[in-house]
Amino acid sequence: MQSSAAISYIPRGPRWACDFEVVFTDDRGQDLAGRVVNISEDGFMAESAARLPLYSVVSVTLPGRGPVRAEVRWAVDWRFGATILDD
């Protein structure tokens, strides 16, 4: 028996493991210590000194890429995933 709800899968690009400290600036201008633990062309997974709400925007300087703005797409406690925004 098949479900009437369609399951959609959005393919994502490869992730590269990393471990570097950063400072995130949240959308209120507050600086938060953090650590990026994996990165891709379009985003990253990180840990922050504070819990970040879904869809909040952070600014961060990524090694090899420079300053970016990113939107939080998921969060569990102090760990979150963010998509890099095209400005």
mmCIF file as gemmi writes it, N, C-alpha and C atoms, coordinates in Angstrom:
data_model
loop_
_atom_site.group_PDB
_atom_site.id
_atom_site.type_symbol
_atom_site.label_atom_id
_atom_site.label_alt_id
_atom_site.label_comp_id
_atom_site.label_asym_id
_atom_site.label_entity_id
_atom_site.label_seq_id
_atom_site.pdbx_PDB_ins_code
_atom_site.Cartn_x
_atom_site.Cartn_y
_atom_site.Cartn_z
_atom_site.occupancy
_atom_site.B_iso_or_equiv
_atom_site.pdbx_formal_charge
_atom_site.auth_seq_id
_atom_site.auth_asym_id
_atom_site.pdbx_PDB_model_num
ATOM 1 N N . MET Axp A 1 ? 0.831 -1.162 0 1 0 ? 1 A 1
ATOM 2 C CA . MET Axp A 1 ? 0 0 0 1 0 ? 1 A 1
ATOM 3 C C . MET Axp A 1 ? 0.885 1.237 0 1 0 ? 1 A 1
ATOM 4 N N . GLN Axp A 2 ? 0.541 2.202 -0.836 1 0 ? 2 A 1
ATOM 5 C CA . GLN Axp A 2 ? 1.33 3.4 -0.994 1 0 ? 2 A 1
ATOM 6 C C . GLN Axp A 2 ? 0.682 4.557 -0.251 1 0 ? 2 A 1
ATOM 7 N N . SER Axp A 3 ? 1.478 5.385 0.377 1 0 ? 3 A 1
ATOM 8 C CA . SER Axp A 3 ? 0.98 6.541 1.106 1 0 ? 3 A 1
ATOM 9 C C . SER Axp A 3 ? 0.597 7.641 0.127 1 0 ? 3 A 1
ATOM 10 N N . SER Axp A 4 ? -0.412 8.412 0.502 1 0 ? 4 A 1
ATOM 11 C CA . SER Axp A 4 ? -0.817 9.528 -0.357 1 0 ? 4 A 1
ATOM 12 C C . SER Axp A 4 ? 0.118 10.721 -0.2 1 0 ? 4 A 1
ATOM 13 N N . ALA Axp A 5 ? 0.887 10.745 0.876 1 0 ? 5 A 1
ATOM 14 C CA . ALA Axp A 5 ? 1.84 11.837 1.085 1 0 ? 5 A 1
ATOM 15 C C . ALA Axp A 5 ? 3.102 11.56 0.273 1 0 ? 5 A 1
ATOM 16 N N . ALA Axp A 6 ? 3.482 12.512 -0.524 1 0 ? 6 A 1
ATOM 17 C CA . ALA Axp A 6 ? 4.693 12.363 -1.329 1 0 ? 6 A 1
ATOM 18 C C . ALA Axp A 6 ? 5.912 12.644 -0.461 1 0 ? 6 A 1
ATOM 19 N N . ILE Axp A 7 ? 6.905 11.816 -0.602 1 0 ? 7 A 1
ATOM 20 C CA . ILE Axp A 7 ? 8.161 12.037 0.092 1 0 ? 7 A 1
ATOM 21 C C . ILE Axp A 7 ? 9.098 12.721 -0.884 1 0 ? 7 A 1
ATOM 22 N N . SER Axp A 8 ? 9.592 13.879 -0.468 1 0 ? 8 A 1
ATOM 23 C CA . SER Axp A 8 ? 10.507 14.589 -1.366 1 0 ? 8 A 1
ATOM 24 C C . SER Axp A 8 ? 11.915 14.54 -0.782 1 0 ? 8 A 1
ATOM 25 N N . TYR Axp A 9 ? 12.862 14.438 -1.653 1 0 ? 9 A 1
ATOM 26 C CA . TYR Axp A 9 ? 14.259 14.392 -1.268 1 0 ? 9 A 1
ATOM 27 C C . TYR Axp A 9 ? 14.977 15.486 -2.026 1 0 ? 9 A 1
ATOM 28 N N . ILE Axp A 10 ? 15.626 16.35 -1.286 1 0 ? 10 A 1
ATOM 29 C CA . ILE Axp A 10 ? 16.393 17.422 -1.913 1 0 ? 10 A 1
ATOM 30 C C . ILE Axp A 10 ? 17.863 17.046 -1.802 1 0 ? 10 A 1
ATOM 31 N N . PRO Axp A 11 ? 18.491 16.717 -2.929 1 0 ? 11 A 1
ATOM 32 C CA . PRO Axp A 11 ? 19.902 16.332 -2.86 1 0 ? 11 A 1
ATOM 33 C C . PRO Axp A 11 ? 20.755 17.512 -2.386 1 0 ? 11 A 1
ATOM 34 N N . ARG Axp A 12 ? 21.777 17.205 -1.635 1 0 ? 12 A 1
ATOM 35 C CA . ARG Axp A 12 ? 22.665 18.259 -1.169 1 0 ? 12 A 1
ATOM 36 C C . ARG Axp A 12 ? 24.086 17.909 -1.547 1 0 ? 12 A 1
ATOM 37 N N . GLY Axp A 13 ? 24.896 18.925 -1.648 1 0 ? 13 A 1
ATOM 38 C CA . GLY Axp A 13 ? 26.28 18.742 -2.042 1 0 ? 13 A 1
ATOM 39 C C . GLY Axp A 13 ? 27.108 18.11 -0.938 1 0 ? 13 A 1
ATOM 40 N N . PRO Axp A 14 ? 28.331 17.752 -1.27 1 0 ? 14 A 1
ATOM 41 C CA . PRO Axp A 14 ? 29.202 17.108 -0.29 1 0 ? 14 A 1
ATOM 42 C C . PRO Axp A 14 ? 29.552 18.045 0.861 1 0 ? 14 A 1
ATOM 43 N N . ARG Axp A 15 ? 29.779 17.446 2.018 1 0 ? 15 A 1
ATOM 44 C CA . ARG Axp A 15 ? 30.213 18.163 3.217 1 0 ? 15 A 1
ATOM 45 C C . ARG Axp A 15 ? 31.662 17.803 3.486 1 0 ? 15 A 1
ATOM 46 N N . TRP Axp A 16 ? 32.406 18.775 4.004 1 0 ? 16 A 1
ATOM 47 C CA . TRP Axp A 16 ? 33.798 18.534 4.374 1 0 ? 16 A 1
ATOM 48 C C . TRP Axp A 16 ? 33.944 18.77 5.867 1 0 ? 16 A 1
ATOM 49 N N . ALA Axp A 17 ? 34.45 17.769 6.551 1 0 ? 17 A 1
ATOM 50 C CA . ALA Axp A 17 ? 34.67 17.899 7.99 1 0 ? 17 A 1
ATOM 51 C C . ALA Axp A 17 ? 35.738 18.952 8.244 1 0 ? 17 A 1
ATOM 52 N N . CYS Axp A 18 ? 35.537 19.737 9.28 1 0 ? 18 A 1
ATOM 53 C CA . CYS Axp A 18 ? 36.513 20.746 9.676 1 0 ? 18 A 1
ATOM 54 C C . CYS Axp A 18 ? 36.323 21.002 11.163 1 0 ? 18 A 1
ATOM 55 N N . ASP Axp A 19 ? 37.136 21.82 11.72 1 0 ? 19 A 1
ATOM 56 C CA . ASP Axp A 19 ? 37.016 22.158 13.134 1 0 ? 19 A 1
ATOM 57 C C . ASP Axp A 19 ? 37.784 23.448 13.359 1 0 ? 19 A 1
ATOM 58 N N . PHE Axp A 20 ? 37.083 24.578 13.279 1 0 ? 20 A 1
ATOM 59 C CA . PHE Axp A 20 ? 37.744 25.85 13.535 1 0 ? 20 A 1
ATOM 60 C C . PHE Axp A 20 ? 36.819 26.785 14.294 1 0 ? 20 A 1
ATOM 61 N N . GLU Axp A 21 ? 37.443 27.597 15.132 1 0 ? 21 A 1
ATOM 62 C CA . GLU Axp A 21 ? 36.706 28.562 15.942 1 0 ? 21 A 1
ATOM 63 C C . GLU Axp A 21 ? 36.382 29.791 15.12 1 0 ? 21 A 1
ATOM 64 N N . VAL Axp A 22 ? 35.189 30.347 15.365 1 0 ? 22 A 1
ATOM 65 C CA . VAL Axp A 22 ? 34.736 31.558 14.677 1 0 ? 22 A 1
ATOM 66 C C . VAL Axp A 22 ? 33.987 32.428 15.673 1 0 ? 22 A 1
ATOM 67 N N . VAL Axp A 23 ? 33.683 33.636 15.25 1 0 ? 23 A 1
ATOM 68 C CA . VAL Axp A 23 ? 32.784 34.508 15.992 1 0 ? 23 A 1
ATOM 69 C C . VAL Axp A 23 ? 31.612 34.801 15.08 1 0 ? 23 A 1
ATOM 70 N N . PHE Axp A 24 ? 30.41 34.409 15.516 1 0 ? 24 A 1
ATOM 71 C CA . PHE Axp A 24 ? 29.186 34.718 14.787 1 0 ? 24 A 1
ATOM 72 C C . PHE Axp A 24 ? 28.649 36.044 15.283 1 0 ? 24 A 1
ATOM 73 N N . THR Axp A 25 ? 28.103 36.845 14.4 1 0 ? 25 A 1
ATOM 74 C CA . THR Axp A 25 ? 27.374 38.039 14.797 1 0 ? 25 A 1
ATOM 75 C C . THR Axp A 25 ? 25.926 37.791 14.438 1 0 ? 25 A 1
ATOM 76 N N . ASP Axp A 26 ? 25.044 37.822 15.461 1 0 ? 26 A 1
ATOM 77 C CA . ASP Axp A 26 ? 23.639 37.532 15.182 1 0 ? 26 A 1
ATOM 78 C C . ASP Axp A 26 ? 22.94 38.766 14.616 1 0 ? 26 A 1
ATOM 79 N N . ASP Axp A 27 ? 21.657 38.627 14.28 1 0 ? 27 A 1
ATOM 80 C CA . ASP Axp A 27 ? 20.947 39.718 13.618 1 0 ? 27 A 1
ATOM 81 C C . ASP Axp A 27 ? 20.631 40.885 14.555 1 0 ? 27 A 1
ATOM 82 N N . ARG Axp A 28 ? 21.008 40.769 15.844 1 0 ? 28 A 1
ATOM 83 C CA . ARG Axp A 28 ? 20.878 41.893 16.779 1 0 ? 28 A 1
ATOM 84 C C . ARG Axp A 28 ? 22.225 42.572 17.012 1 0 ? 28 A 1
ATOM 85 N N . GLY Axp A 29 ? 23.273 42.082 16.34 1 0 ? 29 A 1
ATOM 86 C CA . GLY Axp A 29 ? 24.602 42.658 16.484 1 0 ? 29 A 1
ATOM 87 C C . GLY Axp A 29 ? 25.416 42.073 17.621 1 0 ? 29 A 1
ATOM 88 N N . GLN Axp A 30 ? 24.923 41.012 18.263 1 0 ? 30 A 1
ATOM 89 C CA . GLN Axp A 30 ? 25.635 40.371 19.366 1 0 ? 30 A 1
ATOM 90 C C . GLN Axp A 30 ? 26.659 39.386 18.82 1 0 ? 30 A 1
ATOM 91 N N . ASP Axp A 31 ? 27.891 39.451 19.339 1 0 ? 31 A 1
ATOM 92 C CA . ASP Axp A 31 ? 28.935 38.5 18.952 1 0 ? 31 A 1
ATOM 93 C C . ASP Axp A 31 ? 28.83 37.246 19.805 1 0 ? 31 A 1
ATOM 94 N N . LEU Axp A 32 ? 28.925 36.082 19.151 1 0 ? 32 A 1
ATOM 95 C CA . LEU Axp A 32 ? 28.816 34.79 19.819 1 0 ? 32 A 1
ATOM 96 C C . LEU Axp A 32 ? 29.998 33.907 19.428 1 0 ? 32 A 1
ATOM 97 N N . ALA Axp A 33 ? 30.695 33.362 20.4 1 0 ? 33 A 1
ATOM 98 C CA . ALA Axp A 33 ? 31.779 32.424 20.104 1 0 ? 33 A 1
ATOM 99 C C . ALA Axp A 33 ? 31.168 31.158 19.506 1 0 ? 33 A 1
ATOM 100 N N . GLY Axp A 34 ? 31.877 30.558 18.554 1 0 ? 34 A 1
ATOM 101 C CA . GLY Axp A 34 ? 31.362 29.35 17.929 1 0 ? 34 A 1
ATOM 102 C C . GLY Axp A 34 ? 32.445 28.51 17.304 1 0 ? 34 A 1
ATOM 103 N N . ARG Axp A 35 ? 32.01 27.408 16.722 1 0 ? 35 A 1
ATOM 104 C CA . ARG Axp A 35 ? 32.916 26.464 16.067 1 0 ? 35 A 1
ATOM 105 C C . ARG Axp A 35 ? 32.186 25.887 14.87 1 0 ? 35 A 1
ATOM 106 N N . VAL Axp A 36 ? 32.826 25.905 13.714 1 0 ? 36 A 1
ATOM 107 C CA . VAL Axp A 36 ? 32.276 25.282 12.51 1 0 ? 36 A 1
ATOM 108 C C . VAL Axp A 36 ? 32.821 23.864 12.444 1 0 ? 36 A 1
ATOM 109 N N . VAL Axp A 37 ? 31.913 22.874 12.269 1 0 ? 37 A 1
ATOM 110 C CA . VAL Axp A 37 ? 32.336 21.467 12.303 1 0 ? 37 A 1
ATOM 111 C C . VAL Axp A 37 ? 32.224 20.765 10.951 1 0 ? 37 A 1
ATOM 112 N N . ASN Axp A 38 ? 31.437 21.321 10.03 1 0 ? 38 A 1
ATOM 113 C CA . ASN Axp A 38 ? 31.502 20.874 8.646 1 0 ? 38 A 1
ATOM 114 C C . ASN Axp A 38 ? 31.025 22.002 7.754 1 0 ? 38 A 1
ATOM 115 N N . ILE Axp A 39 ? 31.419 21.916 6.5 1 0 ? 39 A 1
ATOM 116 C CA . ILE Axp A 39 ? 31.151 23.015 5.578 1 0 ? 39 A 1
ATOM 117 C C . ILE Axp A 39 ? 30.887 22.45 4.187 1 0 ? 39 A 1
ATOM 118 N N . SER Axp A 40 ? 30.101 23.171 3.407 1 0 ? 40 A 1
ATOM 119 C CA . SER Axp A 40 ? 29.832 22.8 2.019 1 0 ? 40 A 1
ATOM 120 C C . SER Axp A 40 ? 29.854 24.076 1.187 1 0 ? 40 A 1
ATOM 121 N N . GLU Axp A 41 ? 29.596 23.935 -0.086 1 0 ? 41 A 1
ATOM 122 C CA . GLU Axp A 41 ? 29.527 25.118 -0.956 1 0 ? 41 A 1
ATOM 123 C C . GLU Axp A 41 ? 28.419 26.062 -0.523 1 0 ? 41 A 1
ATOM 124 N N . ASP Axp A 42 ? 27.32 25.495 -0.009 1 0 ? 42 A 1
ATOM 125 C CA . ASP Axp A 42 ? 26.127 26.288 0.283 1 0 ? 42 A 1
ATOM 126 C C . ASP Axp A 42 ? 25.865 26.559 1.751 1 0 ? 42 A 1
ATOM 127 N N . GLY Axp A 43 ? 26.624 25.959 2.659 1 0 ? 43 A 1
ATOM 128 C CA . GLY Axp A 43 ? 26.324 26.161 4.068 1 0 ? 43 A 1
ATOM 129 C C . GLY Axp A 43 ? 27.315 25.499 4.988 1 0 ? 43 A 1
ATOM 130 N N . PHE Axp A 44 ? 26.916 25.395 6.251 1 0 ? 44 A 1
ATOM 131 C CA . PHE Axp A 44 ? 27.79 24.813 7.253 1 0 ? 44 A 1
ATOM 132 C C . PHE Axp A 44 ? 26.978 24.324 8.445 1 0 ? 44 A 1
ATOM 133 N N . MET Axp A 45 ? 27.604 23.463 9.241 1 0 ? 45 A 1
ATOM 134 C CA . MET Axp A 45 ? 27.052 23.059 10.524 1 0 ? 45 A 1
ATOM 135 C C . MET Axp A 45 ? 27.999 23.595 11.582 1 0 ? 45 A 1
ATOM 136 N N . ALA Axp A 46 ? 27.428 24.137 12.65 1 0 ? 46 A 1
ATOM 137 C CA . ALA Axp A 46 ? 28.256 24.783 13.654 1 0 ? 46 A 1
ATOM 138 C C . ALA Axp A 46 ? 27.658 24.632 15.04 1 0 ? 46 A 1
ATOM 139 N N . GLU Axp A 47 ? 28.453 25.025 16.026 1 0 ? 47 A 1
ATOM 140 C CA . GLU Axp A 47 ? 28.012 25.129 17.409 1 0 ? 47 A 1
ATOM 141 C C . GLU Axp A 47 ? 28.222 26.566 17.831 1 0 ? 47 A 1
ATOM 142 N N . SER Axp A 48 ? 27.331 27.064 18.66 1 0 ? 48 A 1
ATOM 143 C CA . SER Axp A 48 ? 27.387 28.455 19.08 1 0 ? 48 A 1
ATOM 144 C C . SER Axp A 48 ? 27.287 28.554 20.593 1 0 ? 48 A 1
ATOM 145 N N . ALA Axp A 49 ? 27.779 29.651 21.155 1 0 ? 49 A 1
ATOM 146 C CA . ALA Axp A 49 ? 27.702 29.883 22.591 1 0 ? 49 A 1
ATOM 147 C C . ALA Axp A 49 ? 26.271 30.127 23.051 1 0 ? 49 A 1
ATOM 148 N N . ALA Axp A 50 ? 25.378 30.415 22.126 1 0 ? 50 A 1
ATOM 149 C CA . ALA Axp A 50 ? 23.965 30.639 22.453 1 0 ? 50 A 1
ATOM 150 C C . ALA Axp A 50 ? 23.094 29.879 21.467 1 0 ? 50 A 1
ATOM 151 N N . ARG Axp A 51 ? 21.903 29.531 21.891 1 0 ? 51 A 1
ATOM 152 C CA . ARG Axp A 51 ? 20.957 28.874 20.984 1 0 ? 51 A 1
ATOM 153 C C . ARG Axp A 51 ? 20.437 29.9 19.997 1 0 ? 51 A 1
ATOM 154 N N . LEU Axp A 52 ? 20.443 29.537 18.733 1 0 ? 52 A 1
ATOM 155 C CA . LEU Axp A 52 ? 19.981 30.449 17.69 1 0 ? 52 A 1
ATOM 156 C C . LEU Axp A 52 ? 18.613 30 17.186 1 0 ? 52 A 1
ATOM 157 N N . PRO Axp A 53 ? 17.674 30.931 17.063 1 0 ? 53 A 1
ATOM 158 C CA . PRO Axp A 53 ? 16.346 30.555 16.58 1 0 ? 53 A 1
ATOM 159 C C . PRO Axp A 53 ? 16.35 30.257 15.078 1 0 ? 53 A 1
ATOM 160 N N . LEU Axp A 54 ? 15.422 29.395 14.671 1 0 ? 54 A 1
ATOM 161 C CA . LEU Axp A 54 ? 15.274 29.101 13.248 1 0 ? 54 A 1
ATOM 162 C C . LEU Axp A 54 ? 15.074 30.369 12.455 1 0 ? 54 A 1
ATOM 163 N N . TYR Axp A 55 ? 15.655 30.411 11.28 1 0 ? 55 A 1
ATOM 164 C CA . TYR Axp A 55 ? 15.555 31.491 10.305 1 0 ? 55 A 1
ATOM 165 C C . TYR Axp A 55 ? 16.238 32.784 10.744 1 0 ? 55 A 1
ATOM 166 N N . SER Axp A 56 ? 16.975 32.756 11.85 1 0 ? 56 A 1
ATOM 167 C CA . SER Axp A 56 ? 17.759 33.94 12.189 1 0 ? 56 A 1
ATOM 168 C C . SER Axp A 56 ? 18.95 34.01 11.235 1 0 ? 56 A 1
ATOM 169 N N . VAL Axp A 57 ? 19.51 35.179 11.109 1 0 ? 57 A 1
ATOM 170 C CA . VAL Axp A 57 ? 20.632 35.397 10.191 1 0 ? 57 A 1
ATOM 171 C C . VAL Axp A 57 ? 21.875 35.723 11.013 1 0 ? 57 A 1
ATOM 172 N N . VAL Axp A 58 ? 22.98 35.071 10.671 1 0 ? 58 A 1
ATOM 173 C CA . VAL Axp A 58 ? 24.257 35.33 11.326 1 0 ? 58 A 1
ATOM 174 C C . VAL Axp A 58 ? 25.279 35.748 10.273 1 0 ? 58 A 1
ATOM 175 N N . SER Axp A 59 ? 26.252 36.506 10.725 1 0 ? 59 A 1
ATOM 176 C CA . SER Axp A 59 ? 27.4 36.858 9.887 1 0 ? 59 A 1
ATOM 177 C C . SER Axp A 59 ? 28.619 36.175 10.485 1 0 ? 59 A 1
ATOM 178 N N . VAL Axp A 60 ? 29.491 35.694 9.612 1 0 ? 60 A 1
ATOM 179 C CA . VAL Axp A 60 ? 30.692 34.996 10.071 1 0 ? 60 A 1
ATOM 180 C C . VAL Axp A 60 ? 31.744 35.072 8.965 1 0 ? 60 A 1
ATOM 181 N N . THR Axp A 61 ? 33.006 35.047 9.337 1 0 ? 61 A 1
ATOM 182 C CA . THR Axp A 61 ? 34.085 34.975 8.362 1 0 ? 61 A 1
ATOM 183 C C . THR Axp A 61 ? 34.579 33.532 8.318 1 0 ? 61 A 1
ATOM 184 N N . LEU Axp A 62 ? 34.469 32.924 7.132 1 0 ? 62 A 1
ATOM 185 C CA . LEU Axp A 62 ? 34.883 31.538 6.94 1 0 ? 62 A 1
ATOM 186 C C . LEU Axp A 62 ? 36.254 31.499 6.276 1 0 ? 62 A 1
ATOM 187 N N . PRO Axp A 63 ? 37.172 30.689 6.79 1 0 ? 63 A 1
ATOM 188 C CA . PRO Axp A 63 ? 38.486 30.572 6.172 1 0 ? 63 A 1
ATOM 189 C C . PRO Axp A 63 ? 38.368 30.158 4.705 1 0 ? 63 A 1
ATOM 190 N N . GLY Axp A 64 ? 39.113 30.811 3.861 1 0 ? 64 A 1
ATOM 191 C CA . GLY Axp A 64 ? 39.104 30.494 2.439 1 0 ? 64 A 1
ATOM 192 C C . GLY Axp A 64 ? 37.909 31.05 1.684 1 0 ? 64 A 1
ATOM 193 N N . ARG Axp A 65 ? 36.956 31.646 2.393 1 0 ? 65 A 1
ATOM 194 C CA . ARG Axp A 65 ? 35.766 32.19 1.727 1 0 ? 65 A 1
ATOM 195 C C . ARG Axp A 65 ? 35.526 33.644 2.085 1 0 ? 65 A 1
ATOM 196 N N . GLY Axp A 66 ? 35.919 34.029 3.293 1 0 ? 66 A 1
ATOM 197 C CA . GLY Axp A 66 ? 35.724 35.403 3.736 1 0 ? 66 A 1
ATOM 198 C C . GLY Axp A 66 ? 34.379 35.589 4.431 1 0 ? 66 A 1
ATOM 199 N N . PRO Axp A 67 ? 33.954 36.848 4.573 1 0 ? 67 A 1
ATOM 200 C CA . PRO Axp A 67 ? 32.718 37.126 5.305 1 0 ? 67 A 1
ATOM 201 C C . PRO Axp A 67 ? 31.478 36.683 4.529 1 0 ? 67 A 1
ATOM 202 N N . VAL Axp A 68 ? 30.554 36.043 5.241 1 0 ? 68 A 1
ATOM 203 C CA . VAL Axp A 68 ? 29.288 35.612 4.646 1 0 ? 68 A 1
ATOM 204 C C . VAL Axp A 68 ? 28.159 35.878 5.64 1 0 ? 68 A 1
ATOM 205 N N . ARG Axp A 69 ? 26.944 35.932 5.107 1 0 ? 69 A 1
ATOM 206 C CA . ARG Axp A 69 ? 25.733 35.937 5.919 1 0 ? 69 A 1
ATOM 207 C C . ARG Axp A 69 ? 25.046 34.606 5.677 1 0 ? 69 A 1
ATOM 208 N N . ALA Axp A 70 ? 24.467 34.034 6.723 1 0 ? 70 A 1
ATOM 209 C CA . ALA Axp A 70 ? 23.843 32.721 6.599 1 0 ? 70 A 1
ATOM 210 C C . ALA Axp A 70 ? 22.563 32.669 7.437 1 0 ? 70 A 1
ATOM 211 N N . GLU Axp A 71 ? 21.601 31.875 6.956 1 0 ? 71 A 1
ATOM 212 C CA . GLU Axp A 71 ? 20.331 31.713 7.654 1 0 ? 71 A 1
ATOM 213 C C . GLU Axp A 71 ? 20.277 30.358 8.342 1 0 ? 71 A 1
ATOM 214 N N . VAL Axp A 72 ? 19.886 30.355 9.608 1 0 ? 72 A 1
ATOM 215 C CA . VAL Axp A 72 ? 19.767 29.116 10.378 1 0 ? 72 A 1
ATOM 216 C C . VAL Axp A 72 ? 18.569 28.328 9.852 1 0 ? 72 A 1
ATOM 217 N N . ARG Axp A 73 ? 18.8 27.095 9.396 1 0 ? 73 A 1
ATOM 218 C CA . ARG Axp A 73 ? 17.741 26.253 8.828 1 0 ? 73 A 1
ATOM 219 C C . ARG Axp A 73 ? 17.293 25.159 9.777 1 0 ? 73 A 1
ATOM 220 N N . TRP Axp A 74 ? 18.153 24.745 10.703 1 0 ? 74 A 1
ATOM 221 C CA . TRP Axp A 74 ? 17.762 23.797 11.741 1 0 ? 74 A 1
ATOM 222 C C . TRP Axp A 74 ? 18.635 24.067 12.959 1 0 ? 74 A 1
ATOM 223 N N . ALA Axp A 75 ? 18.114 23.727 14.13 1 0 ? 75 A 1
ATOM 224 C CA . ALA Axp A 75 ? 18.87 23.929 15.367 1 0 ? 75 A 1
ATOM 225 C C . ALA Axp A 75 ? 18.45 22.893 16.399 1 0 ? 75 A 1
ATOM 226 N N . VAL Axp A 76 ? 19.438 22.319 17.072 1 0 ? 76 A 1
ATOM 227 C CA . VAL Axp A 76 ? 19.224 21.4 18.179 1 0 ? 76 A 1
ATOM 228 C C . VAL Axp A 76 ? 20.189 21.839 19.275 1 0 ? 76 A 1
ATOM 229 N N . ASP Axp A 77 ? 19.626 22.344 20.363 1 0 ? 77 A 1
ATOM 230 C CA . ASP Axp A 77 ? 20.424 22.908 21.446 1 0 ? 77 A 1
ATOM 231 C C . ASP Axp A 77 ? 21.365 23.98 20.884 1 0 ? 77 A 1
ATOM 232 N N . TRP Axp A 78 ? 22.674 23.784 21.038 1 0 ? 78 A 1
ATOM 233 C CA . TRP Axp A 78 ? 23.631 24.793 20.574 1 0 ? 78 A 1
ATOM 234 C C . TRP Axp A 78 ? 24.216 24.472 19.201 1 0 ? 78 A 1
ATOM 235 N N . ARG Axp A 79 ? 23.77 23.405 18.578 1 0 ? 79 A 1
ATOM 236 C CA . ARG Axp A 79 ? 24.252 23.025 17.246 1 0 ? 79 A 1
ATOM 237 C C . ARG Axp A 79 ? 23.222 23.467 16.22 1 0 ? 79 A 1
ATOM 238 N N . PHE Axp A 80 ? 23.688 23.957 15.079 1 0 ? 80 A 1
ATOM 239 C CA . PHE Axp A 80 ? 22.761 24.409 14.042 1 0 ? 80 A 1
ATOM 240 C C . PHE Axp A 80 ? 23.364 24.233 12.665 1 0 ? 80 A 1
ATOM 241 N N . GLY Axp A 81 ? 22.499 24.202 11.667 1 0 ? 81 A 1
ATOM 242 C CA . GLY Axp A 81 ? 22.901 24.184 10.276 1 0 ? 81 A 1
ATOM 243 C C . GLY Axp A 81 ? 22.419 25.46 9.622 1 0 ? 81 A 1
ATOM 244 N N . ALA Axp A 82 ? 23.237 26.023 8.764 1 0 ? 82 A 1
ATOM 245 C CA . ALA Axp A 82 ? 22.894 27.292 8.129 1 0 ? 82 A 1
ATOM 246 C C . ALA Axp A 82 ? 23.188 27.248 6.638 1 0 ? 82 A 1
ATOM 247 N N . THR Axp A 83 ? 22.351 27.933 5.881 1 0 ? 83 A 1
ATOM 248 C CA . THR Axp A 83 ? 22.542 28.09 4.442 1 0 ? 83 A 1
ATOM 249 C C . THR Axp A 83 ? 23.128 29.462 4.182 1 0 ? 83 A 1
ATOM 250 N N . ILE Axp A 84 ? 24.184 29.512 3.384 1 0 ? 84 A 1
ATOM 251 C CA . ILE Axp A 84 ? 24.819 30.791 3.051 1 0 ? 84 A 1
ATOM 252 C C . ILE Axp A 84 ? 23.913 31.553 2.099 1 0 ? 84 A 1
ATOM 253 N N . LEU Axp A 85 ? 23.664 32.808 2.427 1 0 ? 85 A 1
ATOM 254 C CA . LEU Axp A 85 ? 22.783 33.66 1.631 1 0 ? 85 A 1
ATOM 255 C C . LEU Axp A 85 ? 23.593 34.359 0.534 1 0 ? 85 A 1
ATOM 256 N N . ASP Axp A 86 ? 23.005 34.47 -0.638 1 0 ? 86 A 1
ATOM 257 C CA . ASP Axp A 86 ? 23.616 35.25 -1.709 1 0 ? 86 A 1
ATOM 258 C C . ASP Axp A 86 ? 23.155 36.684 -1.551 1 0 ? 86 A 1
ATOM 259 N N . ASP Axp A 87 ? 24.082 37.578 -1.367 1 0 ? 87 A 1
ATOM 260 C CA . ASP Axp A 87 ? 23.717 38.993 -1.211 1 0 ? 87 A 1
ATOM 261 C C . ASP Axp A 87 ? 23.752 39.715 -2.521 1 0 ? 87 A 1
